[in-house]
């Protein structure tokens, strides 16, 4: 009885309900027999729809409207750290295997943003079950059968990748498993083996002629496509090749060939970077205008879409970001500023001549980031005028002292200097002011405010620019330096940035591409995972995620400004230790699996 309890509570999400009892032959909703479902084409499609459940909505749909994963990376620091929300536990390092604030936080806004272990396994079981049943099910037309099966395969691959990102190695289960199976031999597969399984599912979907490359009907929003299959294959191999997961094996050449094939096929089938704004009245005509429009507007579903870059977007989850994640300080109808960009993120943006501000190999001379290690060949950057002549994406991502924004239909000049309207505050109870001296604006449509209430876009999981940077990284790591440069340069050109210089060494190019990822993909929940997969299994995040700095600005009598870096807190922020490279498996589940298999299942340090 105890073992059956284990099966039901721990692995029910990957088990087939195969039993002689009627209840176990029921459909997932528990209200009808499976035969009844499979004989009705509409119910078969509803069964497929269940496979789409539990896709996290991300963005600002985490509990209490926080951009939680960004706040847990070195790109952001929240002003909600003392409010008893998930970041409170993260920043004070109050996490354990029994309760982790990223894994187990309250999902009060219905965003499916927690319970990743349980939710993902539930969806994997539903997908596997559907794949096994669809060949004998009734469908409205025969072309549906192949498409539905392909969709279930892509969704299974999607949820496997969610598990890998958070937990690393997981079992590979190619089919549903009967209750009476021998679970004593179950093991956690290497990330490479998981990636190969993901690739096999995606390849099967790509071979299905009835799975489309793009969704062109709004009624089908969030349905998966061949484009998503390629993006998933690329991401899976990128993770498998990365130091945290490669187990000493070199998989970069395979990651490179996978990513190159993906980018080539995506472009052949109509995907391209969004390079010119279609709303200059909103976004202006500057070099960063298209970039900002891309990330703030929902992708459109059309045979000839405006946005040909977005690969996969959820269909809901947008919120009033101008109210809770923009500039809450002394602005009407705002509640809080939420997570603000760190000085470390601002430092990552190059000058317009394409030179990094800091030495990327060692950005800071000290542990606490108070002494920047400036790039000796950069002559354009001026520490006494630090926001001039920077990558245009900086101005589309960050509000800083002197920025001008439209709020309530009038221009507002940002004053983050001491005594200014939007000054930095280190009072942990002050949730309206920035902790960093900066405010976020990347996901906010210009002009959004109380009298122009525009939500952020629905979350975009994959876009061509991201997959091209996956390709650039894999190519650089595999030694294909010119191809790596070309892919990164294409992304940079969209925002008016010059090419990466020729003649960089392999290690120099890898560092430049890693920094390019940080700049291009800021606030898109990539940095949290990038920092972790770039570490070796015995590494930690002490160089990036232990100490954080703000810019404290003093306005002088002559109108000039003095800039001083200051640590946000006198204490290290939680989340930088070796154990923080991966989330813990739920405590009870890990213990039960270990007792059944005799193997170690829990992630290191938990």
Secondary structure, DSSP 8 states (H G I E B T S, - for coil): -HHHHHHHHHSGGGB---SSSGGGGB-TTSSSBHHHHHT-HHHHHHHHHHTTTT----TT-STTS--HHHHTSTTEEES-TTTTSHHHHHHTT---SS--TTTS---TT----S-HHHHHHHHHHHHHHHHHHGGGS--SSHHHHHHHHHHHHHHHHHHHHHHHHHHS-B---SS-B-TTS-GGG---B-HHHHHHHHHHHHHHHHT-TTS-SS---GGGTT---HHHHHHHHHHHHHHHHSTTTSTT---HHHHHHHHHHHHHHHHHTT-----S-S-HHHH-SSTTHHHHHHHHS----STT-S--SEEEE-SS----HHHHSS--TT-TT-----EEE-HHHHHHS-BTTS--SB-TTS-BSSTTS-SB-B-TT--S--GGGTTSSB-HHHHHHEE-TT-EEEETTEEEE---STTSTT-----TT--SS-SSS-EE-TTS-TT-BTTB-------EEEEHHHHHHHHHHHHHHTT-HHHHHHHHHHHHHHTT-----TT--HHHHHHHHHHHHHHHTTTTT-HHHHHHHTS-TT---TTTSS--EEEEEEE-TTS-EEEEEEES-SS--SS-SGGGGS----HHHHHHHHHHHSS--S-TT-
